[in-house]
Amino acid sequence: MLLRFIAENIYSFKGAAEFNTFPSSKSHSHEQHKISCAHATALRLGAIYGANGAGKSNLLSAIKLLKELVTFGSLNKVYLNGGLNFRFDPACREKPSGLAIEFYQNEKVFYYHVEFKDRKVVLEELLLSKKTKDEIIFKREDEQLQFGGEYLKGVTSTFLDALDRIVRPDMLFLSFFGEYYPNENELATEAYRWFTESLQVVQPSAITGSLPHLMDISPDFLAMVNETLPELKTGISALEVEKAVLTEDSVKGNDALATAFKGAQNNPGVPQILQNANGRESINVVFEDGQVWKKSLVAVHRMADGTLFSAPISIESDGTRRLIEYMPLFFAVTRTGGVFIVDEIERSVHPIMIKDIVSKISASEKAVGQLIFTTHESGLLDQDIFRPDEIWFAQKDSEQATQLYPLSDYNIHNTANIEKGYLAGRYGGIPFLSNLNDLHW
């Protein structure tokens, strides 16, 4: 579970701006949304609103950047776009950018903080967050290293003395231990795996290219999809996985398929992903059960006379295909767990459909994952779906810096129409438009 995230002097954030999932003492609805996380409590839903350019997508970009830094392990392996400092104050150019996150993993609460400047890490620390006093797992600052000795195993003093030469200034210690020395610092490895495995950031254009394979190997997932899609009135009665065996002879003359065929043979069980000519359909090539299989999805429609008609996914609308892309997320949040951060969750999807999906997640008593997203869809501003402390706003101040604040900062009655109040500008987070008459419209 993500507990809180802080960004400073990066993108549109000047001073430290915090987003958190802590429940407010003023909010008491949807008690099933509260998840116990050791000494803390987190909420499993979060919706972030704001005008275009207010910085809500920058919040998700900052979370994505931190995930990439940890996953790749080096500032030199991440595209930093020539510097990410807050651009509206010249003084910020000389200051480091900072990212910090607190999260819950394996019955423990971790706090990870990194500051960097000119592709050099100037501060990095991983703490075990406690109710009264945090404990240092490791900390590096001004080329000085500090370790919580009880968390290191089988590490010699010679190895510790050599760390400052082994780990370059652009590299992260968290990634170094998590990837290369997972047994020597098990807590660092747990934290590292939360970033690489549990935290998922979904951009508007993202696709789940391995859907055919996922549905083929997981009957529970396929059953959930075929239970959910008809309820969303997409016109699809069911999805099926169409499979065919590939051979070296059958892929001759098709360079893309031949490359995928070899890739599948070299990586058993790992789907090789191909896009069809118009990019509207993913095809998986997988080596399993001693053969190479080609897998694709087909949509089954029921005609007026009751007969069934199967068609490739590529002919379905953008909105329908986007809903299908959300099915792994829906399954994980409600069944298996994980933290999903989604930018523009409503993109290409009808407002009623996206509201239905989010409502199902909200109402679930068994959901074990966390869903946080940005959106412009005001129809989701409904107290039957969200608690006031699960709704956040992004708005720029007079210095053009993004500020973040929850709806629970306001006194909200449990019967208030928050959508109407939001559109009236009562809570901020909306664009301020000139009078159209003044613009001669």
N, C-alpha and C positions, 0 to 999 in steps of 0.2 A: 504494500500500500504506500502511495505517496502521501506524506504528511504535510510537507511544505517545500516551496521552492523560492529561491531568492536570486534576483539578477541585479547587477550593479554595473554602471558604466559600460553598457553593451546594448546594441541596437537603439531602441528608443527609451531605454531605461537609464536615467542619470544617477540618482541616489538609489539606495537599496529598495527595491520594490518586491513585495512578498505576496505570493498566492499560497493559500493553505487549505487543508480539508478538515480543519478542526471544527467540531460542532460548537455553535454559539449557545450560551446559557439562555438566550432569548427565544431559541427555536426548539419546539417540542414535537413537531409532526414527524411522520415517517421514521419511527424509532428503528425500523429494520434496516435503515441506511447507515446506522452507526456500527462500526467494526472495532472491536477491542484490539489494540496494538500494544501489548505489554502495558507500560504505564500511561500510554496515550490512547486517544480514540480518534478514528478517522471516519470520514464520510465517503461512501462509495460512488457518489455522483457529483459532478461539477459542470456547470454551464457558464461560459464566459461570453459576455456581450460587449459590444463597443462599436462606435462608428468606424467606417473605413479610414485607415490610417491612424487609429487610436492606439494600436500596439498590441491587440489581443493575439494576432498571429505571431508577433515578435516574441511573446511569452512562450508559445509552443516551439518557435525556432530556437530559443535559448535552451529549452529542455532537450530538444533534438541535438543541438550542438554538444551539450554535456554528454549525452549518450554516445555520440560519435567520438568524442575525445577519449572516453573510457574504452570504447570498443576497439578503436584503432590504436590507442595508446600513445599518440604523439600529436603535438600541434602541427607538425609538418605534414601529417597525413590527412588533415582536415582543411577544407576550403574556407579560409578566413576573410576572403573578399577585401584584401588590402588593409585590414584593421577594422575592428568592430566597435570602437569606442563611440560613446554618445557624441554626435556631431554638432550639436547646437551650442556647445560650450567649449571654446578652445582649450581651457584648462584641463578638460577630460582627456585630451590627447596624450598627456604626460602621465596619466594614471593607469594602473592596470584594470583590466576587466575582471569581474568576479561572478562566479556561479556557485550556488550552494543548494544542497538538497537534503532533506530528512526523509527517511523511508523505513518501512517495516519489512523485515525479511527473516524468516526462520526464528520467530519468537523474539527477535531483537530489533531495537531501533538504532539505526545508523545515521550519522550526520557526516556528509562529505562536502568539502569546500575547496575550491581551486581558484587561484587568481593567476592571470597570465598577461604578459606584455611583450610585444615584438617576438612572438613565437617562443617565449621563454616562460616557464612556470616559476613564479616568484613566491607562491605559497600553495601548499597542498596539505590537507589534513583529513584524516578519517577518525571519527570519534564513535565510541559506543555511548549512545545517549541514555542517560539514567534519570530517574525521577529527581534525584537531589544533585548529583555531580557527575558530569560526563567523564569518560575515561578515554585517554589517548590510545589509539591503536598504532598510528604513526603520524608524524608531522614533519614537514620540511619547510624551512623558511630561511631566507638569506644563506642558502647552501648548508644550513645546519639541520641535522637529522635527529629525530627523537622517536623512540619506539616504546610502546608498552611491552616491557620485557616478557610478561606472562603470556603474551599472545604470539610470541615467536617460538618455533619449534625446530630443533636441529640446525640452528644458524650459528656459525662460528663468528668470533670477533673479527677474524680476517675477512670474512664475507661482508660483514657490516662496514668495515673500514673501506672496502672496495666499492661499495654501492654508489658513492658519489662519482666514481669514474665509470661504472657500468651503466648507470641511468643518466642519460644526457639531459641537459636543461629543458629540452622540448618534450621529454617523455614524462608519463605519469607513473608514480609508484604504485598506484592502485592497479593499473593494468599490468605493470611489471610483475607484481606478485600473483595477480589473478591468472595470468596466462602462463608464466614461466616457472613460478614457484608456488603452486596452489597449496601445497601441504605445509610450507614453512610459516605461512601466515593465514590460517584458515578463515579468520574473520574478514580479512581483506578479500579473500576469494569469495566468500558469501556475498559481500557487497558488490564485487565485480560481476558476479553472475546475475545479480538483480538487474544491473544495467543491461547486460547482454541478452538475458533471457526473459525477464519478467516485464521490463519497461518497453512498451511498443509505441512509437510515434507514427501516426498515420496522416500523411499529407493529402490534400484534395485529389491529386492525380494518382495516388498510390493504387496498385492493384495486387491482389493475392494470386500470383501466377500459378501456384500449385494447387488451386481449388479442385481440379479433377482428381488428383492423387489423394488429397485429403478426404474427399468424399468417398473415394473407393476403399480406403483402408480403415475408415471409421464409420461403422454402421450407425452408431449413436449420433454422430454429427449429421449424416445424411438424413436420418429419421427426423432430427430437429428441424433441418432445412425444409423438408417436405411437409412438416406440420405447420411451419410458420408461413411459408410463401403463399399458400392458398388463403390464409387469413388476411394477407395484405392486399388481396384483390388485384394481383398483377396479371391475371389471366393464365398463369402457369399452375397446372395441377400438381406437377412433380418435376424434379430434376433427376436425370439418370446419367450414369457414367458409361460412355460408349468406349469399348476396349477392342484393340486389334493387335495381333502379334506382328512385330516387325522383324525382318531378316535383312542381311546385307544386300541381297538381291533386290528387295522391295524398296530400299532407300537409295539405290543407284539413280543418279540423275537429279537428285534433290539434295543440294549441298547442305542446306540448313538441317534437314532431317538426318542426313548422314553424319553430320557433326554431333547432333544430339544423340544419335545411336551410339557413337563411340564414347561420348561423355557418360552415357548411362552405363555402359559396360565397365567403364573405369571407376564408377561411383555407384555401386549397387545400393538400391533403395532410395537414392537421391534423385528427385525428379529434375529432368532437364526441361527448361521452359521455352516454348516457342510461341510467338504471336502470329496470328494469321495476317494476311496481306493488309487488312485495314485496321489491325490492332484492336479489334473488338472481341477477340476470343483467345484464350490461352490453351495451348495443347501441351500435355506432359508426356515425356518419354522416360520410362523407368525400367530398370533391370530388376526383376524379382521373379522368384520361382523358376530360375534358370532360363528365363526368356526376357526379351525386350518388348515392352508393351507401349503402345500409343494410347493415351487416354484423353478424352474430350467430354465436355458436358453437352447434353441435349435437354431442351425444355419440352415437357409433355403438356400439350393443351387439350382440353376436352371440347369437342365441337358441339354444336347445338343438338345434333342427333345422338349425342352420347359417345360417338367414336373418338378415339384418341389420335392426336397428330403430333409427331415429334419434329423439332426444328433445332438447328444449331443456335447456341447462345448469341452468336454474332448478329442475328436478325432482331433481337430484343432491343427495346429502347434503352437509352443511356440511363434513365432512372431505374429501370428494372435490373440492368446489369450492376448498377451501383448498389442496389439492395442485396443482390446476390454476393457482391464483394464484402458486404457487412456481415454476412452470416458467420464467418469464423470469429469475428469480434463478439457478436451476440452470443455465440456458443461459449467462448472463453469467459466472458463476463458472468454468465449465468451458471456455468458448469465447472470450469477448470481453474479459473483465476488468472491473475495478471493485471497490469496497469496499462490502460489504453488511453492515449492522448490523441484526439482527433481534431484536425483543423477543418472547419466548414463542414460539419457533419451533414448538413442539409443539402449539399451540392448535388444537383440533378435529381433530387428525390422530392416527391410531392409532400407538402407540409403535413397532410393528414397521415401519410405513411411513416414519416420520420417521427411524428408525435406518437404513433401507435407503437413503434419499436422502443422508443425511450420510455414510454409508459409501461410496457411489459417488463423492462429491466427494473424500473422503479418499483413496480408492484411485487416483484419476485421476492419471496421470503428466503430463497436458497441461494441467491446470487453471491458469488465469492470473489468476483473481480471488481475492478474500479474503472469507471468511465468518466473522462474529463474531456470536454470539447468546446470549441468556439462555434458561435452561430450568430446569424442575424434573424433566425426564425422566432418571431415574437410569440407565435402560438404555443411555444414550449414554456412560456412564462406562466405556469399554472401551478398553484399550490397543491393540486392533486398529484403532481409529478415530483416537484422539488420542494425541499425545505428552503427558507430564505437564506440560510448560510451556505447553500449549495449553488447559489446564483451570484456570479461576480461580474463586475463591470470594469472596463478599461477606458480611461479618459486622459487626454493630455492636459497638462497644466499650462500656465502662462510661459513657461520655459520650453514648451514642446516636449516635455518629459512625460512618459506614461506613468499614470498612477493606477493602482489596482485596489478595489474595495468590494466587500460583499454586500448583498441586499440587506443582510441582517444588521448592518450599521444603522438602518432606518427602523423606525417603529412600525412594523408591519402587522396588521391584524390578520388572523388566520382566515378571514373571509374576504380579504381585500383582493380586488382584481388587479394583479400586478402587471399584467400585459397592458391594460389601459393606462395605468400609472406610468409605465415605462415609455409608451408611445407619446404620452403627454410631456415627457421630459422630467418627470418627478425625481428620477433616480440618476439622471445623467446617462452617459454611455450612448448617446445618439448624436447624429450630425446636426449642426446648426446651419440652417440654410438662409440665404438672403431672400427677401421678398421678391417673388418672381416678377411682380410689376416693375420693381426697380431694375430688373435685368432685361426689361422690355420683352418678356415672353407673352 
